[in-house]
Structures are given as structure tokens and as C-alpha cells.
């Protein structure tokens, strides 16, 4: 039969085997068109900021989710986030998109690994059925339901004159003392006030509590205290009124106000807020003044005594949740109870998925806010592994982040399993080990930002390797092990480290050189470095926590660059600096400095349009009449970092403070970013490097970096190695927690933890130079590094 005849025999439904994108213009995409094969694994490559996420997440996944949302009733849509249609001419062949991105799981203190994966829900049912003594329904084992929630009665008139009274009581498993949080807070009173001074002399040392401010005056003029008496001379009653008095109405300058004790006030105003969202000086105060200790009643398990008393074979639900998941899977697998066989099967599958995906070292009671970006992403994946859904589009954002080369092989197998079930798998990735398994590759570039946003290659991996694109040229890059390494200038001694799974570790970290701490995910790297090196004077720690910022935040505001720029404009024009801030006096009155007008269309998706008055420039027209070096403030914010570095480096606009910050941004490879680009439009790798550039300005002799290669293209890794070398050559000590073999090979000293994860790890299995590690090849890291350098 001829090919033509075969094509005419195809069922019409089988023709739709591609996702067609035409004319995509989201963010920096330049009117691109691409066809993506369905039921295949397609990898999207290109430098950080080239437009990969804009195409995959901002266009394909966003439109799929928007169309699904439109199938719900208008009532339900009113409770959902509104999504505008992406800027694209044609999108055909879309299927339901499931996003597995790098966004951290919510840091809600009540959220644990068990609650976000439903493993806890299944365990609660199991203990309510099999636990002895029997204490009640599954909610009796829940730390989110109060132990005594009270009772209520309802009287129902049946029409016959008689009434029926029903009593309803609700009993959960929450520890009454810590209210299911697992920890209690203790406030150090000496950090709140100086007891040798009186209120009038400024005894309170809390940020914002000034002598003439409202917060202090309500204490001074309440009538309960003598403002002229030193706090140490207070009577017992006065001290109790000062610190713990219940809210009481008082007359203050003819106004009715509520007076309450200082400790209660602090707990309500500060401790109820997310610490990460606080301003730096307030967060520093909370870190000093508040200690979190495990609740003495429940020993940190969050559960009441009743919930902990019910056991299966001597194991309580608190014991089960505290177990390493690989051990818990073994325990559940050993239970033989015909009445709950389906439940045990499902629970076993979920726990086995954790082990399979390389997260067997976690425990179900681990707070979800403490998981890294890579761990969060894999926990989300667990929900989908056993799914019966097929013909779904799974979208992954760098699933190899936080994975040792040994674990990447496992992740590859999982992605191929998802594909082989008949799903379309789209992966944004930089690691060659994962790119190698793809059926199809789409390379974006050629560079980042405005120099990117075009398709530079489409085809197979073999064709990509042979192509002349940036990715193709660097796909087989290998960093050789150093012939000679630097000599350390000293050592940082760590003795008896026991944080998390560390087993009384003693190790000397050389100073004055580039040290790489490595090992499989969960081996104890972060516990050793972040838990044992005190973050304080002389230590600059750059971790993976996400940058927070609204549309009004941009690289200029985040790095502190805008401050010297505003002052330079103010000095040159003889006006005040506040005029040159779009968030202050210089804002366009029509859009309040946002640059866009947001129109809420009720049940339909809201629309944002550029402000007609300022044309999206964000500033009042009068402000744009002031110039520095021939440019107004909106033109400066529209510059790229490289352009601005040149602009502020010499001539009339020369501003050394601004030039120093810009030079650091160029150093970390962000020369293409626009100064005024909103932070939410930056990719994960760009945010990580922006944070790195900001911290490089801090005074410190020891730099601790947590996976700085996250989100970096192969071509940019070389740039990063040069930056690390420059830091070390300037006299700094650099300690890097990293899995990337290029960084390991470039190190002066390697500390390898393992041999496995969780309780199979927590030991130092190798210390020495990269060459010695390759030669010995005695650890998993050694084997993979030897294969990488071709030894």
C-alpha cells in the first residue's frame, strides 16, 4: 500500500497529533510558530531568559487552563483567579495541562508532606479502623481539628407539638497546648525592653516603638503604669499589667482605646504574620526575640494524648508520621488485614512512589515549607504517578533541580512512564542527562531577553547536537578536573554536627579556596552547611528561597540601584529624589505609577491595558522633563543592565554607587535584563542570579551558595565558574552546595556526604581533591564524576 493510501485510511480523529502554536508574543517571544508532537517527550532548551517558560507555561499551559476554567459555571469562576488569553494568533490541539512547577509548597505551618499528598488522610482512616484502643473516627487523629470543639443542640418542631433535641459533639486530635502547630513560642523579654530605663527614657527596643509614638504613649498614659519609673522597679501588679494585661478599654486624650499587655500585642501584631514577608529589620527583631521550641505536651507531634494512645502493633500515628517514608512503606506493606486491603494497597502505592522518586528519606510530619524547590516539585509529581488519566499534557519546569546525577536517572524513567501511558510531556530543562532522553527538542534563543524569543532549532537530539546553536555547541561540554588546586589559608572546624540526619559529623572545611559539598538528595548537605555554619558576621548565605515582589518591583528596586539613580537625578536637576520614584511623588496620577490600567470585568477575565496618559512609562509628564546625561528617568529604566553600566560609568551621568551594583549584575550574567522589568516576569534562574548579585555587595569573608547552577544554561555554567574563581582570588572563602559535575570538577576541595539519603546518609564518605575522588570512584558521586570527565 502506498503512503498516500495509508494517510487516507487514517481515522479523522488520529490526525490531531500535534499542538500547533502560531504567532506567540508572550513576554519576549517574537511572533513565533512551532508544532509540538503529542504523546511524546519534548524538551525545551535555551539560555535562561530566552523565552522557554513564556512559550510552555505562559502560552500553552496558560491557554489550556483558561479554557478549562471556562467550562465551569459563572458562579464557580467568580472564585477562581481570572486569566487573560495569552498573546497568540492560533493555538490548536491543546489537551488538559497539568503543571508541575518549581513553586514552593505553601509555608502554612499546618501543612506537612503527609497533608499535601493525602497520605495522612489514608493513615487516619487506617488507625480509626485498626487502632487499639479505638478512639473514634478519622478526625480523632487529625491535628487540624480541635480535641474539644464543643457541642450544640438543635430543637426541631415536628408539627405534633413534640420537639427532638440532638447533641452534636466534635472531637479531633489537635494538641490543646500548641493547637496542632507542634511548637510553642517563647518571647525573650530582655529583647523587648531595657529594664534599667523608664518608658519616658525609651525603654522599649521594639522596631516602631518610639517614645513619642502612639504605641508607647498608650502605655505611658494608660494610668496603669508610671512612665517615669524604671521597669525593674515595677511592682508585681504593674509588671503584669505592662506585659500580660487582658484587652481593656481606656480613655486616651478623649478617645476610647484598647489597652493590652506588651507580650499579647507583640504576638498579635508580629507572630501571626508570615516571617518571610516581613521587612528585614522587623524579621531580624523576631529572630532575636522569639524562640520556637517543641511543644512539651505533644513532643512536637501536634497530636493530643488520645490520638497518640491508639496503636497498631505498638506503633501510633505519631510514630508512623515520624518514620522515614521508606521505613513506613515497609511497615505498611507488612500489615495484613483483609477488611482494609484496598486502603493498604493505595497507601502502599503512594509511599512506594516517594521512594521511587528519590524522596524516601522524608517523613510525613516534615513541614512542607521546609522543602526545597526540587523536593516540592517531586512531591507534586507523586499525585500524578498513579493517575488513571491519559492524553494529558504534563508540563515540567526543570525537574532535575536539586537532584544528584544518580537521582536524575530515576526521574528520567518516571517521565518516560508518563509518556508511555499516552501523555504529552513538555520539559523545560538544561541538564544534558535529561535532554538526552527526549523524542523532540525545541531550542529557543539565540540569547536572552530582547536578544532571545525566537526558535533557533526543532528536531531530534542527534540533530540538536550537530546543529550550530548555542545549546548544540555546548551539549557535550565537559569541565576537566583541575591539574593543581589552591592551598587553603585555614579551616572552619565543625564538630559533632547532629542536625536532622547528621550522625555526629566532624569535618574541617578549608578556607580561602572553592569547596563543594555534594551527595545524593537527602544526604545531609544543607543540614551540615546551613545548620553548622552560623549565619552572622562574616558569613554571606545565599539560599534558594524565592524572591518576593509585585509588578511594582524590578531589578532596580530589588538591588537598591534605584536609590543612587534617584539621588543623581535630583542633584542634577535641583529637585527632591522622591519625584523619580513611580511608587512615590513622581507617579503618573492616572495609573498611580503602575504603567497599566487594570479593568475588572466581573465574571470575565480582567484586562490590563497600558495607561493612556503616561503610555506605560509610569511617571508624571512633568517628571520626564528632568534629564541626566540626556536621558529621562523612564528611558534609564528601559535600559538594559549592560547599557546602564556604560551610561553610569562615565560622562555627565557618572554615578559610582550605581555603577558598582550594575557591574555585579553583569558579573552574574544578567547584562540583558531591563532595569525596570517587573520581577514576576523573571525566570527562576534569573531570580536566583539577581539574589546572588545583591548578596555579593554584603561584607563577608565566607560565601555559602546553595545550588547556584539552578536555571543556568550549559553556556552560562562556565561564566559562573569564572565568577566563583574571582570571589576566591579576591580573598573570600566560597562553599557551594552543588550537584553539577562541572562545579565539582572545578573545585579545590570536595566534601561528599552519604552514602545514601535519610538515615542511610548523614556521614562524610569522602574528603579531598576532585582528582582523588575520581581516582577512588568509591562513592556514587565519584562514579558519576569519573564518567563525566571520561576517566
N, C-alpha and C positions, 0 to 999 in steps of 0.2 A: 504494500500500500504506500502511496506517495505521502510526502509530508503535508501537501495541501489537503489531501483526502483526510488525513488524520486530524488536521485542525478543524475541518468542517464537522467531524464526528464528535468533537468536544461538546459536552453539555454547556448550555449558556452560562450556568452558574459557576462553572470552573474557569471562565475567562477572567474573573476578578481576582487575579493572583498577585496584584501589585498595589502598593499605596502610592498614589500619584500626587506629587506636590508641584504646583506651578505658581511662579511669581511670589515667592515668600519674601517678606520685607520686615520681619520682626527684628527689633533692635538693629544690629549691624548687617543683617542679611541683605544682599544686593540683588533682589528680584530673581532668586534662584529657583531652578526647577530640578526635580530629582524623582526617579522611580525606585521604590524600595520593595524587594521581593517579600511576599508574605510566607509564613510558615518556614522562615529561615532565620539564621542569626546574623544580623547586620551590625557591624561595628562602625562607629563614627569617630574619626581621628582628626588631629589638627592641634595647633598650639592653643594654650589657654587663652580664651577670649576671641577665638576665630569664628565662633557662631554655632558650635556644636549643640549647646544647650538651647540656644534660640530656635534651632531647627527641630530638635527632637522634643524638648519639653515645651518651649514657648509656642510652637506651631502645631505639630502632630498631636501630642498628648493633650494640649490645651483645648484644641477644637473637639477632640473625641469626648473629653469630659464635659465641655459646654453643651454638646448635642445630647449627651446622656441626661444632663441636668434638665434639659428642656422637655424630656419625656415625663417628668414629674408634674403633679398638679401645681397650679399657680400658688396655692396655699403653701405647699411644701417648699417651692422655690423661694418664697419670701424669707425662709430661714436659712437658705444656702448662700454661700458667697457668690456675688454676681461676677460673671466672666464675660468680657467683651470678645467679639470674634477676632482671631488673630489677623494681622495684615497679610493676606494671601489671596491670590486670584482663584485658584482651584485646589480643592483637597478631595480626592476620590479614594474609595477602597478602605476607608478607616474602619477599624474594629474597636471594641471596648478596650481602652487603655488603662493598665494598672501601673501606677508609678511606684518604683522602689528607689527613692532618692536618698541623699545624704543628710537630709534634715534630721537633727537630733530628735529623739523621742522627747515628749514634753517633760519638763523637770518638775512636774507636780509631785510633791513629797509623798502622796499616797500611791503613786504609780510605780509598780515593780515589774521585773521581767515576767513574772507569773501572771500579773493582771493584764499586760498588753498582749499576751499570746493566748489567753484563755486557759492556760494550763492550771492556774489557780482555781478557776471555776470548776474544772473537772475533778481536781483534788478535793474540793469542798464537798462535792456530791459523793465522792468515794468515801470520805470519812463520815459523812452523815449516814451512809448505808452500813459500813462495816466497822466503824469506830466503837470501841468499848471503853467506858460506859457510853451508851447512846445519849447525846445531849440535845438533839434537835435537828432541824432541817439544815440544808447547806449554809443558810445565812448565819447560823450559830458559829460558823468557822470563818466568817468574813471580818477582817479588821476595819472595814469601811462602814459597818453597821453597828450602832451603839449597843452595848450589852443590855442596858435597860432603857428602852425608848419610851417607856411609859405605857399606859393603857387608856382606852377611851370606850365609852358605851354609846350605843345608838338605840333610841326608843322608836319603834315602828308601830304606828296605829293600823291594825288590820281591818278597821271598819266595824269590828264587833264590840268595840269598847275596850278590848283587851290590848295590852301592849307587850312587846317582846324586847327584852334588853340583852344585847350581846356585848361581851367584853372582848376587845382585841388587844393582845399584847405582842410586842415585837422584841425579840432577843437576838442580838448579834454577837460577834466575837471580838469586838473592839476592846482593847485595854482601856479601862476608865481613866487611868492616870495620864497617859500620853495621848489619849484619843486616837489610837491607831497609827501614830506617827513613828513609833519606835525609839524616839529620842525626846529628851526634855531639855529645855533651855535654862541656863543658869547665867544670871547677869552679874558681872564683876562691878560692884558698887564703886570701887575706887576709880574706875574709868568714867563714871558719870559725874563725879564732883570731887573737889579738893576740900576735905573736911576741916582744914585749918582756916578757911575763908568763910565769910558770910555771903548770903545771896547778893547783897549790895556790892560786895567786893568781887563778884564774878566767880563764885564757887563752882557753878555748873560748867563742865567741859564738853558738853554735847554740841555737835555742829548745829548752828542756828539759834542756840540758846544764849543770846546776848543780854547783858544786864538791863538795857532799856527796851528790850523786845517784849512782845505780848506773852511769849511762853514763860518768861521768868517773872514778869510783873504779876501774873495771876497767882503765883506762889507768894511773892512778896506782899501783895495787898489783899490776900485772901482772909486775913485775920487769924489764921491757924498758926502762923509762924512769925517769928521776929526776924525781919530781914537784916538786922544789924548784928545778929548773934552768929558766931561761927558754928558750922553744922555739928562739930564734935561736942559742942556744949548743949545740944538739944536734949530735952527730957525724952523719956521713952515714948510718951504720947506724941510729942512734937515730931520725933523721927518717924513714927508710924504714920502720922498724918502726911508727912512730907513724902514718904516712899510708897505707902500702900493704901492710902485712904480711898474708900469706895467713891464713885462719882457723886458729887454733892453740888446742889445749886448754891451759888454765892452771888452777891451784888458787887459788881466791879465797875466803878465810875458810872453808876446808874444804869448799868446794863446787866441783865441776867446772864451769868456764865456758868459753865460746869467745871468744878474743880475736881481733879482726881490725882492720886499719888503718882510720883515720877515714874516708878517702875511700870505701873499699868499703862501710863501714857506712852512710854517707850515701846512696850510690847505691841500696843495697837498701831502706833504710827510707823514703826520700823520693822518689827519682827514679822508682821503679817504680809510684808511685801517680798517680791522676788529679789533676792540679793543681787543677781546678775544685772537687774535693770536699774540699780541704784547708781547715783553719781559716785565717782571714785572716792572722794573724801568721806562720804557717808558710809560706803562699803568698808573702808578702812577702819572707821569707828566701830561698826558692827563686828568686824573680825576681832578687834581688840576687846570689846566689852562683853561679847556673848560667847559662851561655850556651849556646845551641844554634846550631851552625854547620853549614853544608852539608858533607856528608862529602867530604873531599878525594879519595878514591879513585874514587867514582862521580859526583862533582859534583852530588850531590843527586838523582840519577835513581833510586836504590835498587837498580840493576841491576849485575850483575857485568860485567867487561870482555868476557867471552864473549858474553853476551846483547846487548851493545851493538855487537859486531863484525859481527853478521849484519844485512844491509841489503837493502831493496827499492828499487832506483833511487836509491841513495845515502842513503836515509832509514832510520835504525834505529828499533826500537820505542820507545826513549827519546825520540828526536826526535819521533815520531808522538804520543806521550802529552803532550809539552810544547807541541805546536801548539795554537793556538786552535781549538776544535772546528769552527768554520765553515770554517777553512782545511783541517783534517783531512778534513772531509766532501768538500771539493773534490778533495783528493789521492786519497782512496779512490775517488771517482767516476771519476777518470782512469785507474784500473788496469783493464787488460783481460787477464784470464787465464781462459779457459774452464773450467779444472779447478776453480776455486773460485768460479764465478759465483753459486751460491746464497748462499755465505757473504758475498760482497761486497755482494749485494743487501740481506741482512738488516742488515749493518753500516752500509750507507749509510742505510737507513731509520731506524736508531737515531740516527745522527749528525744526520740531517735533522730528526728530532724535537726535538733540542736547539735547533737553530737556530729552528725553527718556534715553540717555546715561549719564545723570548727568552733562551736560555742559551748561545747560540753563542759568547759571549765567554769561557766557562770553558775549561779544559784538562782532559784526562782524569787528569793527575797531581795535580790540585788535591786537597788533603786534605779529606775530607768534613766534618770537624769545623769547618772554617773557613767553611762555607756559612751564609748567614743562614737564618732560618725560612722566608721566602718561596722562596729558592732550593732549600732542602731539599724543600719541598712540590712544586715543579715537577720536580725530579729524580725523585721518586717517581712522578709522573704519567707520565713517559716510559715506564715499564714497562707502562703500561696502554694507551698510544695505539695500538699495533699489535695489541692483543689481539683474538683471534677470538671471545672471549666476548660474548654478548649477554644481554639480560634480567637484567642485573646492576644492583645499586644502588650507585652511586658516591657517596660522602659526602665533601664538601669543607669544610674549615674556613678561611674567609676566604682564598680563593686569590689575591686581589688584593694581599695584604700584600707590600710591597717592590717593587710594580710601578708604573712611571710610567704616566700616563694613556694614553700611546702603546702600551704593552705590554698594557694591560687589554683592548683590542680583540682582540688575538691570543688571549688567554686565553678570552674570550667565544666566539670561533669554535671553539676546542678543546672547550669544554663542550657547545656545540650539536652538534658532530660526535659526541661520545659519546652524547648523547641520540638523535640521528638514527639511530644503529646499533641502536636498540631498547632502550636502557638507561634506568633511572630515575636522575636526577641530583638530589641533595639538596645545597644550598649554604647554609652559614651565612655571611651577608655584611652589610656596612654601606655599601659604595660604591654610589651611585646608578647609575653606569655599568653595573654588573653586575646590580643589581636589575632594571634596565630590560629585560633580555633574557629574564626568567623567564616561564614559562607560568602559574605559580601562585605565590601568596605566602601565607605564614603569619606573622603578626606576633604576637610574644609581649610581655607586659608586665603592667600599664601601666608599671611601673618595674622596679627591680632588687631582688634578694634576696627578702626576705619580702613586698615590695610588688609582686613580679612573679609569674611562674609560671602565668599564665592566657593563653588565646588571645584576643587583642583584635581580630583580623581574619583572615579567609580569603577569597581571591578573586583576581581578576586585578590586574595592576599599575595599570591605569587606575582600578580601584575603590579600590585602596590609596591612590593619590594623592588621590582625592576624599574619603577617609574622615577621621574626626576623631581618628585615633590619633596618637601621638607621631611615629611614623615617617612617616605620611601627611602630617602638617603640616610636617615638616622635609625631605621628599624633594626639594623644589625650592629648598631654602635655597641662597643664593649670598652669599659674603662679598665686599663691594665693595673695590676697591683703595683704599688709604689716600689721602686728599686731601693730607695732609702727613706726612712721615716724620721720625723723630728724627735729631738730628745726632750723629755718633759722637764719642767722647771721646778716641779714639786708634786705633791699628791694630796688629793682630798680623801681622807680616810672615812669609810663607812663601816661601823661595827655593830653587829647584832641586829641587822635590819629584819623586822618581822611583819611589816605592813602587809595586809591581805595574805597572799600565799607564800611570801618570802620565808625561807627556812633559816633564820638566824644567820643571815648573809654577812660575811666580812669581805670587803673589797676596797682596793685603793684605786681611785680614779686619777690618772695622770693629769697634771695641769700644764697649760702652755702649749697643748697640742690638740689635734682633732680626734676626739674619742667618739666611737659609735657604739651604742648599746643596742643589741639586737636579740633575736629569739622569736619563737613562734608566738602568735597572738595568744595572750593569756599567760605568758611565761613569767611575768612579774617585772617587765621593763619599766613601765610607768610607776609601779609601786616603789621600785628601787630609787628611781631618779627623783620623781616629784615627792615621794614620801620621806626621802632621806636627806635631800639637799634642801636646807631651809631657804625658802623664798624670802629674801630680805636684802640687806645691804650687800652689794657686790654681786648679786645673782639676778640675771635678767631671764625670766622664764617665758617662753612663747609656746603656748599650748594650742589645741585645736578648737577651743570654744569659738562659736560663731560670732561674727561682728554683728552688733545690733545697729539698726539705722533705718530711718524712714526715707521717703522720697526727698526730703529736705537735706539729708546727709549726703555728702560726697567726699571724694578723696581729699579735697582742700580742707573741709571742716574736720574730718576724722583725724588727719595727721597734724592738725594745728597750723597748717600752712596759711590758712586764710587770715590769721591774726597779723603776721608781719606784712602781708599784702595790703590789708585794710589800712594799717598804720602808714605804709609807704604812700598810698593814695591820699590819705588825709593830710600828711605832711606836705606833699607836692601841691595840694590844692587849698591848703589852709582851712580845712573843714574838719568835722569830727569823724572818727573811724566808723561809728555806728551807721553812717549813711551808706557804707559799702557792704552792708550785710543784707541779704534778701530775707533774713528772718528777723530783721530789726527795722530801723527807721528808713532804710533805703528801699523797702519792699514796694512793689507795684500795688497800688491801692485796690485794683480790680481783682487780682488773683491772690492777694496777700503774700506775694513772693513765691508762690508755688510754681508759677510758669504755666499752669494749666487750670482750666475751669472744669470742675467735676460736676456733672449733671446726673442726679439720681432719678432714674426713670421708674421708681417703684418696683413693680414685679418684674420689669425687664432689666437687662444688663445695663448698668450705669455707663455713661460715656464721658471720657475726658477729652477736652479739646484745647489746643494751645490758646493762651489768653490773647484776645484781640487787641488789648491796649498795649501790652509790652512785647507781644509777638513771641512769648515764651522765654524772654530774656530775664524775667523775674524782678527787674529793678524799675523804679520810677524813672520817667523820662528825664527829670532834672538831674538825677544822679549820673546818668550816662553822658552828661556834658563835661564831667570831670575826667581828665586824662592823666595817664602816667606813661611816659615813653611813647606817646602817640596812640595808646590803646585805652578804651574804657573798661570798667570792671567786668562787664558781660563778655567782652572779647577776650579778656585774660582767662576767665573761667572756661571759655570754649577752647582754649589752647590745649595741646597735648602736653604731657609732662616734659618730654624732650624739648619741645618748642619753648616752654616756660622756663626750663633750666637755662637755656641760652639767653632768653629775654631778661631774666633777673640776675644773670651773671655779669653783665657789663652795661656800660652806657648809662643813660639817664635813669633807667629803671633798676639799676643795680641795688639789690637787697640781699646782703649776705645771709640773713636768717632764713629767708625763703629759699635761697639757692642751696643751702645745706640740706634742707628737707627734700627738695626736688632731686638732688644728687643721689640721696638714699633710695628714692623711688626708682630712679634709672638703674641703680645698682641691683635691685631685685627683679629687674626685667619688666617694669611697668611703664616704660617710656611712652607707650602708645595711648595710655588712658587719658581721657579729658579730665581736667581739674574739677569741672562741675558735673561730672557724670553721676547720677543718683546711685547710692550704694546698692539698692535692691537689684540693679541691672548687672552687677559684677558677678562673675562666675566664682565657684568655690575656691579654685586655685588663686584667682586674683585677690580674693579677700584675705586668704592665708598670707600672701606675699605683702599685701598692704599692711597687715598687722606686723609682719616681720620688719618692714621698713620703719614703722612707727617706733617699735621697741629698740631698734638699733641706735636711736638717739638717746636712750637711757644710759645713765652712768652705771657701769658694772664691769667686773673682771671675768665673770663666768657667764656664758650664754648657754641656756638649755633650750634646745629646739625639739619639738615633738613632730616627727614626720614632715619636714619642710618640703619634701617632694610631692606632697598631695596636690593633685591637679596640675602637675608640671609635665609638659611635653618632653619627649626624649631630647630634643634640641636644647631645651631650657635647663636640663639637669646639669649640663656642662657649665652653664652660666652660674648656677647655684654653687657648684663645687668651687668655682673661682671666687665667689663671694665668701664662702667659708674659709678658704685659704687666706684671703685678705684680712678677715677677722683675726685668725690665728697669728698671722705675720705682724699684726699691729699690737701683739702682746696679750690678746684675750685667750681664755680657755673656752673651747667650744665642745659641748656634749650634745650629741644628736641621737635621739631615739628613732631608729630607722630600719626599714626592711629592704630598701632598694639596694641591689647589689653594687651599683655604680658608686654609691656613697660609702658602702662597706669597703670596697676595693681602694678607695681614695683615703681611707682613714689612716691615722698613725697608730692607733690602738683600738682593739675591738674587745668588748665585754659581751659574751654570749650567754644568755640565760636559757634554762630549760631543765631537763631535756624535752619535756612536753609542756602541756598547759595545765592551769589549775593546780591541784595537789600533785600532779606529775611534774610540775615545774618548780620555780622558786629557788633554784640553785644556780650558781655560776658554773657553767660547764666548760668555758674557755676564756682565757685572758691572754692577749698577746697581739702581735702584728698581724695584718691581713695575710701576709705571705705564710706565716706559721699556721694560720687557720686553714689555708688552702692545702698546705703540705700535709697537715694532720688529717683533714677531712673526717674528723671523729664525731662531729655533730651534724645535725640536719642543716644548719646554716653553712657549715664548712663544705658539705657535699654540694649544696646549691651554688655557693660562691666559686668552688672549683670548676663546676660545669659552666658557670657564667664566663670565667676568664679563660676557659679552654685548657685548664691544667689537666 
